[in-house]
Amino acid sequence: MNNTLEQSNHKSGAALSPTVYWRVEGSLLDLTVVQPVAFFTWNAQTFTERFRRRGLIFLMAALRPFLYSTNRKFATRVVHTALRGVTRDRLDLLGEEYFQYKLQPQLKPRGVERVQELVRAGADVVLVSQALEHMMKPLALHLGVKRVLANRLEFRDGVATGRLLEPVIRPRGAFARIREQSPDGRRAPKTLARQLDITLEDLRAAVIGSERESPAQAHPIVHFEGQRQAAGFSVRRALAGKHVMLIGVTGFIGKVWLASTLMDLPKIGRIYLLIRRQKSNPAQRRFEKIVEESPVFDPLFEKYGSGFGDFLREKVEVVEGDVTQAALGIDAETMRRLQRNLDLIVNSSGLTDFNPDLRDALATNTDAAMNVLEFVRGTERAGLLHLSTCYVAGERDGRVPEKLIPNYTPHRVPHFDAEKEWRDLHEVIAKAETQAEGAEVTAGLKMQSLSREHAAKSLQGPALENQIRKNRIRWLKTYLTEAGTRRAKELGWPNTYTLTKSLAESLIMKHGAGLPIAVVRPAIVETSVAKPFLGWNEGINTSASLSYLLGTYFRQLPSNESKRLDIIPVDAVCAGMTLIAAAIVERRHDQLYQLATSVTNPCDMGRSIELTSLAHRKHYRAQEGLESWLRLRFDAIPVSKERYQRMSAPAQRAIVKSIQRIMSPLPLKKTPLAKAERNLERLEKLIELFEPFILLNEHDFAADNVEKLSHALVENEQEEFGYKARLLDWWDYWINVHIPALRKWTYPLIEGRPLEARPARSLHNGETMKTGTNGKW
């Protein structure tokens, strides 16, 4: 017994728990080397890889007796060369899957009981196995064991080279399966080291933790230029007692920022919420409905219970207004009170549709920014945090620094003037509205209404006029949508959204000179990792449609594998906003902040696509039925635009259209493939819409300014308010957080299904809440 335990000491001299090396083979499982490797190779990402690797495995199976009879260590190395080119991401997921569905049901109960007894007794158990670490770590976690000694592959840039690292743990001898079938798998350290042809020191050094490694990205703070942040920065001190107005609380970011601020900064003075009235639905009722129904506020309800309504009445005031109107649509008395009391305005409002009606995009993204700026100018001391987007960078490649460029255009159009462009776009809208009412367009719309193709043909009188009116609305919307997109692309932006957001930045820079303003550019905002809770998402956002598509039989996504997909969790954005808000109040802010990961913690398109497929695989593997069995075998892959057009949706649609033409003379009530053609057409449009983000424009967004702020925080606020985007483990985020969150909160909306029902809750306890319009709630 004594020779199976290692005694070691702390540097202080205190004794550690005894170390027990436990051989898995024989005591816990009957493992072979080839079967797990075959499982990994048979589940490679592409069909071509699967067949090629299967051939290698069959060859090795044939050579196995000869190889193992000559040199078992060399044979073990040879078998694992079949995994060359497989990513660590895939091996980690498949290792978990292999353990859960293959090995766990085969665990030997007596051996499991012995190991768990040792763990409960406080022994430091080390599982020793010839299997790869990707399978042994899940086994160790299942047993409560903290360390393993298993075969490890060498990886370069996250891809296996096919080479095993030392020490190579070879399979046991031919007679070991008969001799070593005891439930007691303990091995003496010296004996084990001798079997592995290594020293005791090397044996101890080869032991690794059973938790999956999540290496942090090293990112030193270097002050090349710009404002150096002095230490001692405190968010709590800066925002204590301060009055803040939040614009855009009905949006994804706005709700999370409000909930996080109320949770983390209970000593903040007061938060005013500018909310627009919706027809007969007043602002206060809109907010009340949000708080009652949105899961974002669950942690606050848990914290305050029945007193949550009272807490809101103390901290929050709803102001009815409209950011697209002058003076924000606020009545004069409330406006004077706000301009006297406010310390900060956070403008997170905006229209995030990529190619909307130009009228909507201009009013919400540009006009509104100018209205907010004028409101700030009229305040006594308020600063402004204006939310923009990293993708105002437009059609350009390379590093995007945190520097505002006046009258910026991606195509560097000479003599471009953002203010003139803003007014010209308003003229385009005015001319289009006049044209829509003109005789020529009206005649065309009337002809369209009376056409044979129209379902309501032979219209006349008021019915005809009503149809013409509907067609005019549709015509004007289409015209202005196309006009906005066309102008954006002429100047170098991929869509109207980024054009109007960039114009707002230039106008703020010009007209806000001398005011305490910070422009904040988030990248693609996605699922939370901590606040308001792990795995919150809302609505059909940027990645949801594409990730949903990759969970179907669609496989070939046109993309640039090396292009960095800049995803950032919504709570990381809100943490950055809080830091910046405090900096503005203390007047220690920079002009521009980018909240992004493409420089500090990059994840390229190739990896993003594979992680998405692996997350879908994990879901479908847990389901039953033929549909799930098939879907988990359809891994998405990145392909070139040419291959996509030749072999994916465009080619499939061309085939369907050809079949439709051939069958058109037949007397059929319904064309059999009409639905398939429509679906393929929608898919093509979706891919085209997202091409700038997945195929074109290799952006690397610097995010140094917020890191500097975070670095300057006082020590006791680092954990709560620090900006930690660089610490994200993309494997865990994508597989265990992001895709499951989309599956819960977003995919039902895409499929037209309702979200899970939630218990009703009410803020009312016989009292009303103050608003900025009528003083009652």
C-alpha positions in Angstrom: 0.0 0.0 0.0 2.7 2.5 0.9 4.5 2.2 -2.4 1.3 3.3 -4.2 1.2 6.6 -2.5 3.3 9.7 -3.0 3.9 12.0 -0.1 4.9 15.5 -0.8 4.9 18.8 1.1 3.9 22.4 0.7 6.8 24.9 0.7 5.6 25.7 4.2 6.2 22.1 5.3 2.5 21.0 5.6 1.7 17.6 4.2 -0.4 17.3 1.1 -3.1 14.6 0.4 -1.5 11.3 -0.7 -1.3 10.9 -4.5 -2.8 7.8 -5.9 -2.0 6.8 -9.5 -5.0 4.7 -10.8 -4.8 2.8 -14.1 -8.2 3.1 -15.9 -7.8 0.0 -18.2 -8.9 -3.1 -16.4 -10.2 -1.5 -13.2 -12.7 1.0 -14.7 -12.9 0.2 -18.5 -11.8 -2.2 -21.1 -10.3 0.2 -23.6 -8.5 -0.3 -26.9 -6.5 2.4 -28.7 -8.1 2.1 -32.1 -11.8 2.4 -31.3 -11.7 5.9 -29.8 -9.4 7.1 -32.6 -11.8 5.6 -35.1 -14.7 7.4 -33.5 -12.8 10.7 -33.8 -11.9 10.1 -37.5 -15.3 8.9 -38.5 -16.8 12.2 -37.2 -14.4 14.6 -39.0 -15.9 17.9 -40.3 -16.1 17.1 -44.0 -17.4 14.0 -45.8 -14.1 13.8 -47.7 -12.1 13.8 -44.5 -14.3 11.1 -43.0 -13.7 8.6 -45.9 -10.0 9.4 -46.1 -9.5 8.9 -42.4 -11.6 5.7 -42.3 -9.2 4.3 -44.9 -6.3 5.1 -42.7 -8.0 3.4 -39.7 -8.8 0.2 -41.7 -5.1 0.1 -42.9 -3.9 0.5 -39.3 -6.3 -2.2 -38.1 -4.8 -4.5 -40.6 -1.2 -3.6 -39.5 -2.0 -3.4 -35.8 -1.0 -7.0 -34.8 2.4 -6.6 -36.5 3.0 -3.0 -35.1 2.1 -3.9 -31.5 4.2 -7.1 -31.6 7.3 -5.0 -32.5 7.0 -1.8 -30.5 3.8 -0.9 -28.7 4.9 2.7 -28.1 5.7 3.3 -31.8 2.4 1.6 -32.7 0.5 3.9 -30.4 2.1 6.9 -32.1 1.3 5.6 -35.6 -2.4 5.1 -34.7 -2.8 8.7 -33.6 -1.3 10.1 -36.8 -4.8 9.6 -38.2 -5.9 12.6 -36.2 -3.6 15.0 -38.0 -5.5 18.1 -39.0 -8.4 17.6 -36.5 -9.0 20.7 -34.3 -8.8 20.7 -30.6 -12.4 22.1 -30.5 -13.7 19.0 -32.3 -11.7 16.5 -30.2 -12.9 18.1 -27.0 -16.5 17.9 -28.0 -16.2 14.4 -29.4 -14.3 13.3 -26.4 -17.1 14.4 -24.1 -19.6 12.7 -26.4 -17.7 9.4 -26.6 -17.4 9.3 -22.8 -21.1 10.1 -22.2 -22.6 7.8 -24.8 -20.0 5.0 -25.2 -17.8 4.7 -22.1 -20.0 5.8 -19.2 -22.5 2.9 -19.7 -19.5 0.5 -19.7 -17.9 1.7 -16.4 -17.3 -1.1 -13.9 -19.2 -0.4 -10.7 -16.7 -1.9 -8.3 -13.8 0.1 -9.7 -15.9 3.3 -9.7 -16.8 2.7 -6.1 -13.2 2.3 -5.1 -12.1 5.5 -6.8 -14.9 7.5 -5.2 -14.0 6.1 -1.8 -10.5 7.4 -2.3 -11.7 10.8 -3.4 -14.0 11.1 -0.4 -11.1 10.2 1.9 -9.2 13.1 0.5 -6.7 11.3 -1.7 -5.3 13.1 -4.7 -6.3 10.5 -7.4 -4.6 10.7 -10.8 -6.3 8.6 -13.5 -3.8 7.0 -15.9 -4.9 5.8 -19.3 -3.7 5.1 -22.8 -6.7 7.0 -24.1 -6.5 10.7 -25.2 -7.0 13.4 -22.6 -10.2 14.5 -24.5 -11.9 11.4 -23.2 -10.2 11.0 -19.8 -11.0 14.5 -18.6 -14.8 13.9 -18.8 -14.3 10.6 -17.0 -12.3 12.3 -14.3 -14.9 15.0 -13.8 -17.6 12.3 -13.6 -15.7 10.6 -10.8 -14.7 13.8 -9.0 -11.0 13.3 -9.8 -9.0 16.5 -10.4 -6.0 15.2 -12.3 -5.2 12.8 -15.2 -2.2 11.3 -16.9 -3.3 10.4 -20.5 -2.0 10.6 -24.0 -1.8 14.1 -25.4 -1.6 15.3 -29.0 0.5 18.2 -30.1 -1.5 21.2 -31.4 -0.4 24.1 -33.5 -2.9 27.0 -33.8 -5.6 24.7 -32.4 -5.0 21.9 -35.0 -3.5 18.5 -34.2 -0.2 17.7 -35.8 -0.8 13.9 -35.3 2.2 13.7 -33.0 1.8 12.4 -29.4 3.6 14.3 -26.7 5.8 12.6 -24.2 5.2 10.5 -22.2 3.4 8.1 -24.6 1.2 5.8 -22.5 1.2 2.5 -24.5 -1.4 -0.2 -24.1 -0.8 -2.9 -21.6 0.7 -6.2 -22.6 -1.1 -9.1 -24.1 -1.6 -10.9 -20.8 -2.5 -7.8 -18.8 -6.2 -8.1 -19.7 -6.2 -11.5 -17.9 -3.8 -10.5 -15.1 -5.0 -6.9 -14.4 -8.8 -7.2 -14.2 -8.9 -6.2 -10.5 -11.2 -3.3 -9.5 -8.1 -1.9 -7.7 -6.3 0.1 -10.4 -3.6 1.6 -8.1 -0.1 1.7 -9.5 3.2 2.5 -7.7 4.8 5.7 -9.0 8.2 4.0 -9.6 6.6 1.1 -11.4 4.5 3.4 -13.5 7.5 5.6 -14.4 9.5 2.5 -15.4 6.7 1.3 -17.6 6.6 4.6 -19.4 10.4 4.9 -19.6 10.5 8.2 -17.8 11.7 9.5 -14.5 9.5 10.1 -11.4 10.0 13.9 -12.0 8.8 13.6 -15.6 5.9 11.5 -14.4 4.7 14.1 -12.0 5.2 16.9 -14.6 3.1 15.0 -17.1 0.0 15.0 -14.9 -2.6 17.6 -16.0 -5.8 19.0 -14.6 -9.1 17.3 -15.5 -10.8 20.7 -16.2 -10.8 21.7 -19.8 -8.0 24.2 -20.4 -9.1 27.7 -21.2 -6.0 29.7 -21.8 -6.4 33.4 -21.1 -5.3 35.8 -23.9 -2.3 37.9 -22.8 -2.9 41.5 -23.7 -0.6 44.0 -22.1 -1.7 47.6 -21.7 0.6 49.8 -23.8 0.1 53.6 -24.0 1.4 54.5 -27.4 -0.8 57.6 -27.6 -4.0 59.0 -26.2 -4.9 59.7 -22.6 -3.2 57.6 -19.9 -5.6 56.5 -17.2 -4.5 57.3 -13.7 -5.1 54.5 -11.2 -7.7 54.8 -8.5 -10.7 54.9 -10.8 -13.9 53.9 -9.0 -17.2 53.3 -10.8 -19.2 53.3 -7.6 -17.7 56.6 -6.5 -18.2 58.2 -9.9 -21.8 57.3 -10.3 -23.0 57.5 -6.7 -25.9 59.9 -6.5 -25.7 60.7 -10.3 -28.8 61.2 -12.5 -28.7 59.4 -15.8 -31.1 59.3 -18.7 -31.2 56.1 -20.8 -32.6 56.3 -24.3 -33.3 52.9 -25.9 -34.4 50.8 -22.9 -36.7 48.7 -25.1 -33.7 47.4 -27.0 -31.5 44.3 -26.2 -28.6 46.3 -24.9 -30.7 48.9 -23.1 -32.6 46.4 -21.0 -29.5 44.6 -19.9 -27.6 47.8 -19.1 -30.6 49.1 -17.0 -30.9 45.8 -15.1 -27.2 45.5 -14.5 -26.9 49.1 -13.3 -29.8 48.7 -10.9 -28.3 45.5 -9.6 -24.7 46.6 -9.3 -25.1 50.3 -8.4 -28.0 50.7 -6.0 -26.5 54.0 -4.9 -26.9 55.6 -8.3 -29.1 58.7 -8.0 -31.9 58.3 -10.5 -32.3 56.7 -13.9 -34.7 58.4 -16.4 -36.0 56.3 -19.2 -37.0 58.1 -22.4 -39.7 55.9 -24.0 -41.9 56.6 -27.0 -45.7 56.2 -26.8 -47.1 53.5 -29.2 -50.5 54.6 -30.3 -52.7 54.0 -27.3 -50.0 52.3 -25.3 -48.4 55.0 -23.1 -44.7 55.0 -22.2 -45.2 54.0 -18.6 -47.2 51.0 -19.6 -44.6 49.9 -22.2 -41.9 49.9 -19.5 -44.2 48.2 -17.0 -44.9 45.4 -19.5 -41.1 45.0 -20.1 -40.3 44.7 -16.5 -43.2 42.3 -15.8 -42.4 40.0 -18.8 -38.7 40.2 -19.6 -36.4 37.6 -18.1 -33.7 40.3 -17.8 -35.3 41.5 -14.6 -35.5 38.1 -12.9 -32.3 38.6 -10.7 -33.8 42.0 -9.5 -37.1 40.3 -8.7 -35.2 37.6 -6.8 -33.2 40.2 -4.9 -36.0 42.6 -3.9 -39.0 40.3 -4.0 -42.3 42.1 -3.3 -40.2 45.3 -2.7 -39.0 45.5 -6.3 -41.8 47.9 -7.2 -40.8 50.2 -4.4 -37.2 50.0 -5.4 -38.1 51.0 -9.0 -40.3 53.9 -7.9 -37.3 55.2 -5.9 -34.7 54.7 -8.7 -36.5 54.9 -12.1 -38.6 57.6 -13.7 -40.3 57.0 -17.1 -40.2 60.0 -19.4 -42.6 59.9 -22.4 -40.9 61.3 -25.5 -39.6 60.6 -28.9 -35.9 60.8 -29.8 -36.7 61.5 -33.4 -38.4 64.8 -32.5 -36.9 68.1 -31.5 -36.3 68.5 -27.8 -36.8 64.7 -27.7 -40.5 65.2 -27.7 -40.5 66.0 -24.0 -42.8 68.7 -22.5 -41.1 72.0 -21.6 -41.4 71.6 -17.8 -39.9 68.1 -17.8 -37.2 69.1 -20.2 -36.1 72.0 -17.9 -36.0 69.8 -14.9 -33.9 67.1 -16.7 -31.5 69.6 -18.2 -30.9 71.0 -14.7 -30.5 67.6 -13.0 -28.9 65.2 -15.5 -25.2 64.2 -15.2 -25.2 61.8 -18.2 -27.3 60.7 -21.1 -26.8 57.1 -22.5 -28.1 56.9 -26.1 -28.5 53.2 -27.0 -31.3 53.8 -29.4 -31.1 52.9 -33.1 -32.6 50.9 -35.9 -30.5 47.8 -36.5 -32.1 46.5 -39.7 -29.3 46.3 -42.3 -31.3 47.7 -45.3 -34.4 49.4 -44.0 -36.5 52.2 -45.5 -34.2 55.2 -45.7 -36.7 57.3 -43.9 -36.6 55.1 -40.9 -32.9 54.6 -40.8 -32.1 58.3 -41.2 -34.7 59.4 -38.6 -33.7 56.8 -35.9 -29.9 56.6 -36.5 -28.9 60.1 -37.6 -31.7 62.7 -36.9 -32.1 61.2 -33.4 -28.4 61.6 -32.7 -28.6 65.3 -33.6 -31.7 65.8 -31.4 -29.9 64.2 -28.4 -26.8 66.3 -29.0 -28.9 69.5 -28.9 -30.6 68.3 -25.7 -27.1 67.7 -24.2 -26.0 71.2 -25.2 -28.9 72.6 -23.2 -28.0 70.8 -20.0 -26.0 72.3 -17.2 -23.4 69.5 -17.0 -24.5 66.3 -18.7 -22.2 64.2 -20.8 -23.2 61.9 -23.6 -22.5 58.2 -24.2 -23.6 57.5 -27.8 -23.8 53.9 -29.0 -22.7 53.3 -32.6 -21.3 50.2 -34.2 -17.8 48.9 -35.1 -19.1 48.3 -38.6 -19.1 52.0 -39.5 -15.6 51.0 -40.7 -17.3 49.8 -43.9 -15.5 48.2 -46.9 -11.9 48.3 -45.7 -9.4 45.8 -44.4 -6.9 45.8 -41.6 -6.7 47.2 -38.1 -9.4 49.8 -37.2 -8.0 52.1 -34.6 -10.0 53.9 -31.9 -9.9 57.3 -33.7 -12.8 59.3 -35.0 -12.2 60.6 -38.5 -14.2 63.6 -39.6 -16.4 63.2 -42.7 -15.3 59.6 -43.0 -16.1 57.3 -46.0 -14.6 53.9 -46.5 -13.9 54.6 -50.1 -12.2 57.9 -49.2 -14.5 60.0 -51.4 -12.7 63.4 -51.9 -14.5 66.4 -50.5 -17.1 64.3 -48.8 -19.2 66.4 -46.3 -21.3 64.3 -43.8 -23.6 67.2 -43.1 -24.3 67.8 -46.8 -24.8 64.1 -47.3 -27.3 64.1 -44.5 -29.3 66.9 -46.0 -29.0 65.4 -49.5 -30.5 62.1 -48.2 -33.4 64.1 -46.8 -33.9 65.6 -50.2 -33.9 62.2 -51.8 -36.7 61.2 -49.4 -38.7 64.4 -50.2 -38.4 63.9 -54.0 -39.4 60.3 -53.7 -42.5 61.2 -51.7 -43.4 63.8 -54.4 -42.7 61.3 -57.2 -44.9 58.7 -55.5 -47.9 61.1 -55.7 -47.2 62.0 -59.3 -49.2 61.1 -62.3 -46.7 58.7 -63.8 -46.3 56.6 -60.7 -50.0 56.7 -60.0 -50.8 55.4 -63.5 -48.4 52.6 -63.1 -49.8 51.7 -59.7 -53.3 51.7 -61.1 -52.3 49.4 -63.9 -50.7 47.1 -61.3 -53.9 47.1 -59.3 -56.0 46.1 -62.3 -53.6 43.6 -63.7 -54.8 40.0 -64.2 -52.1 38.7 -61.9 -53.6 40.6 -59.0 -55.8 38.6 -56.8 -58.4 41.4 -56.6 -58.8 42.2 -60.3 -61.7 44.3 -61.7 -61.5 46.7 -58.8 -63.3 50.1 -59.0 -64.3 53.1 -56.9 -63.0 53.2 -53.3 -61.7 49.7 -53.4 -59.5 50.6 -56.4 -58.3 53.7 -54.6 -57.5 51.8 -51.5 -55.5 49.2 -53.5 -53.6 52.0 -55.3 -52.8 53.6 -51.8 -51.4 50.2 -50.6 -49.3 49.8 -53.7 -48.0 53.4 -53.4 -46.8 52.7 -49.8 -45.1 49.6 -51.0 -43.5 51.3 -54.0 -42.2 54.2 -51.9 -40.7 51.9 -49.2 -39.0 49.7 -51.9 -37.7 52.8 -53.7 -36.2 54.3 -50.6 -34.8 51.0 -49.4 -33.0 50.5 -52.7 -31.9 54.2 -52.8 -30.4 54.0 -49.3 -28.6 50.7 -50.1 -27.3 52.0 -53.4 -25.9 55.2 -51.9 -24.3 53.3 -49.0 -22.4 51.0 -51.4 -21.3 53.9 -53.5 -19.6 55.4 -50.5 -18.2 52.1 -49.2 -20.7 50.9 -46.6 -22.3 47.5 -47.0 -25.8 48.8 -46.0 -28.0 51.7 -45.0 -27.6 50.9 -41.3 -23.8 51.5 -41.2 -24.1 54.5 -43.5 -26.6 56.3 -41.2 -24.6 55.3 -38.0 -21.4 56.7 -39.5 -23.1 60.0 -40.5 -24.2 60.3 -36.9 -20.7 59.9 -35.7 -19.4 62.6 -38.1 -22.1 65.0 -37.1 -21.6 64.4 -33.4 -17.9 65.0 -33.9 -18.5 68.3 -35.7 -21.4 69.8 -33.7 -20.4 68.3 -30.3 -16.9 69.7 -30.2 -16.1 70.8 -26.6 -18.9 68.7 -25.0 -18.2 65.7 -22.8 -19.0 63.0 -25.4 -17.8 59.4 -25.9 -18.8 57.4 -29.0 -19.0 53.7 -28.2 -18.8 51.1 -30.9 -19.8 47.5 -30.0 -19.1 44.7 -32.5 -21.8 42.0 -33.0 -23.6 41.9 -29.7 -24.7 38.4 -28.6 -25.5 36.1 -25.7 -24.6 37.0 -22.1 -22.1 35.1 -20.0 -23.1 36.4 -16.5 -25.5 39.3 -16.4 -28.4 39.3 -16.1 -27.7 35.6 -16.1 -25.8 33.0 -18.1 -27.3 32.6 -21.6 -29.6 35.5 -22.2 -30.4 36.5 -25.7 -33.3 38.3 -27.3 -34.9 38.6 -30.8 -33.5 37.6 -34.1 -30.1 39.2 -34.1 -27.1 39.1 -36.4 -25.8 35.6 -35.9 -29.1 33.9 -35.1 -30.3 33.4 -38.6 -27.0 32.1 -39.8 -26.5 29.8 -36.8 -30.0 28.4 -37.3 -29.2 27.8 -40.9 -26.1 25.8 -40.0 -28.2 23.6 -37.8 -30.2 22.4 -40.8 -29.0 20.4 -43.8 -27.4 23.5 -45.2 -23.6 22.8 -45.2 -21.6 25.2 -47.4 -21.4 28.7 -46.1 -19.4 31.1 -48.3 -16.9 32.7 -46.0 -13.3 33.7 -45.5 -11.9 31.1 -43.0 -9.3 33.5 -41.7 -11.6 36.5 -41.3 -12.3 37.3 -37.7 -16.0 37.2 -36.7 -16.2 39.8 -34.0 -18.7 38.6 -31.4 -19.0 40.2 -28.0 -21.4 39.2 -25.2 -24.1 41.7 -24.3 -23.0 41.9 -20.7 -19.4 42.6 -21.8 -20.8 45.5 -23.8 -22.8 46.7 -20.8 -19.7 46.4 -18.5 -17.8 48.6 -21.0 -20.6 51.1 -21.1 -20.7 51.4 -17.3 -16.9 52.0 -17.2 -17.2 54.6 -20.0 -20.2 56.3 -18.3 -18.2 56.7 -15.1 -15.3 58.0 -17.0 -17.5 60.6 -18.8 -18.9 61.8 -15.4 -15.3 62.2 -14.1 -14.2 63.8 -17.4 -11.4 61.2 -17.9 -12.9 59.7 -21.0 -11.5 59.2 -24.5 -13.4 60.3 -27.6 -14.0 56.8 -29.0 -14.3 53.3 -27.5 -14.6 50.0 -29.5 -16.0 47.0 -27.6 -14.7 44.1 -29.6 -12.7 40.9 -29.5 -11.0 40.6 -33.0 -7.7 41.9 -31.6 -7.7 40.9 -27.9 -9.4 37.5 -28.3 -9.8 36.6 -32.0 -12.1 33.9 -33.3 -12.0 33.4 -37.0 -14.8 32.4 -39.3 -13.5 28.8 -39.8 -13.5 28.2 -36.1 -16.9 29.9 -35.6 -18.5 27.7 -38.2 -17.1 24.6 -36.7 -18.1 25.5 -33.2 -21.6 26.3 -34.4 -21.8 22.8 -36.0 -20.4 21.2 -32.9 -23.0 23.0 -30.7 -25.8 21.7 -33.0 -24.2 18.2 -32.9 -24.3 18.2 -29.1 -28.0 19.1 -29.2 -29.0 16.6 -31.8 -26.9 13.8 -30.1 -29.1 14.1 -27.1 -32.3 13.8 -29.1 -34.0 10.7 -30.5 -35.3 10.0 -34.0 -34.0 9.7 -37.5 -34.1 13.5 -38.1 -31.7 14.2 -35.3 -29.5 11.3 -36.3 -29.1 12.7 -39.8 -28.7 16.3 -38.7 -25.8 15.7 -36.4 -23.9 14.2 -39.3 -24.2 17.3 -41.5 -21.4 19.6 -40.3 -21.3 23.0 -41.9 -18.0 24.0 -43.7 -16.6 27.3 -45.0 -16.3 27.4 -48.7 -15.4 29.9 -51.4 -18.0 32.1 -53.1 -17.4 30.2 -56.3 -18.0 26.8 -54.7 -21.1 28.0 -53.0 -22.5 29.2 -56.3 -21.5 26.0 -58.0 -22.7 23.5 -55.4 -25.0 25.1 -52.9 -28.2 27.2 -52.9 -27.7 29.0 -56.2 -27.1 25.8 -58.1 -29.9 24.0 -56.3 -32.3 26.8 -57.2 -31.2 26.7 -60.8 -32.0 23.0 -60.9 -35.4 23.6 -59.3 -36.3 26.3 -61.8 -35.3 24.0 -64.7 -37.6 21.3 -63.3 -40.4 23.9 -62.9 -40.0 25.0 -66.5 -40.2 21.4 -67.7 -43.3 20.7 -65.7 -45.1 24.0 -66.4 -47.1 22.6 -69.5 -48.6 19.9 -67.2 -52.2 20.6 -65.9 -51.2 20.8 -62.2 -53.1 22.9 -59.7 -49.9 23.6 -57.7 -46.3 23.6 -59.0 -44.7 20.9 -56.8 -41.4 22.7 -56.2 -42.6 26.2 -55.8 -42.1 26.2 -52.0 -38.6 24.8 -52.4 -37.7 27.5 -54.9 -39.0 30.3 -52.5 -37.0 28.8 -49.6 -33.8 28.7 -51.7 -34.4 32.3 -52.9 -34.8 33.5 -49.2 -31.6 31.6 -48.3 -29.7 33.3 -51.1 -30.9 36.7 -50.0 -29.9 35.9 -46.4 -26.4 34.9 -47.4 -26.0 38.0 -49.6 -27.1 40.2 -46.6 -24.5 38.8 -44.3 -21.6 38.6 -46.9 -19.9 41.7 -45.6 -19.7 40.2 -42.1 -18.6 36.6 -43.0 -16.8 36.9 -46.4 -15.6 40.4 -47.1 -13.8 43.1 -45.2 -11.2 41.7 -42.8 -11.6 44.0 -39.8 -9.5 43.9 -36.7 -11.1 46.3 -34.2 -8.7 47.7 -31.6 -10.3 47.9 -28.1 -7.5 49.4 -26.0 -9.3 52.4 -24.5 -11.8 50.4 -22.5 -8.9 48.0 -21.4 -7.1 51.1 -20.1 -10.1 52.1 -18.1 -10.6 48.6 -16.7 -6.9 48.5 -15.8 -7.2 51.7 -13.8 -10.1 50.4 -11.6 -9.5 50.2 -7.9 -8.7 46.6 -6.9 -12.0 45.9 -5.1 -14.0 46.8 -8.3 -11.9 44.8 -10.7 -14.0 41.6 -10.4 -17.4 43.3 -10.6 -16.8 46.1 -13.1 -13.7 45.0 -15.0 -13.9 44.5 -18.8 -13.1 40.8 -19.4 -13.9 40.1 -23.1 -10.3 38.8 -23.6 -10.9 36.0 -21.1 -13.8 34.4 -23.1 -13.3 30.7 -23.8 -14.9 30.5 -27.3 -15.3 26.7 -27.2 -17.4 26.9 -24.0 -19.2 30.1 -25.0 -20.3 28.7 -28.4 -21.2 25.2 -27.4 -22.5 25.6 -23.9 -23.8 29.1 -23.8 -24.5 30.9 -27.1 -26.2 28.3 -29.3 -28.2 26.8 -26.4 -29.4 30.4 -25.7 -30.4 31.0 -29.3 -32.2 27.6 -29.3 -34.2 28.7 -26.2 -34.8 32.4 -26.9 -34.5 32.9 -30.7 -35.0 29.8 -32.8 -38.7 29.5 -31.8 -39.2 33.0 -33.2 -37.5 32.0 -36.5 -39.8 28.9 -36.7 -42.9 30.8 -35.7 -43.3 29.1 -32.4 -44.0 30.8 -29.0 -41.3 31.0 -26.4 -41.7 29.1 -23.2 -44.5 30.3 -21.0 -43.4 32.3 -17.9 -45.4 32.9 -14.7 -47.1 36.2 -14.6 -45.8 38.9 -12.3 -46.9 42.4 -11.5 -45.2 45.5 -10.1 -48.4 46.9 -8.7 -48.9 46.8 -5.0 -51.6 49.4 -4.8 -49.2 52.3 -5.8 -48.3 54.1 -8.9 -44.9 54.9 -10.3 -43.9 58.4 -11.2 -43.4 59.4 -14.9 -42.1 62.5 -16.6 -45.4 63.2 -18.2 -48.3 62.8 -15.8 -46.6 62.0 -12.5 -48.5 58.7 -12.1 -47.9 55.1 -12.9 
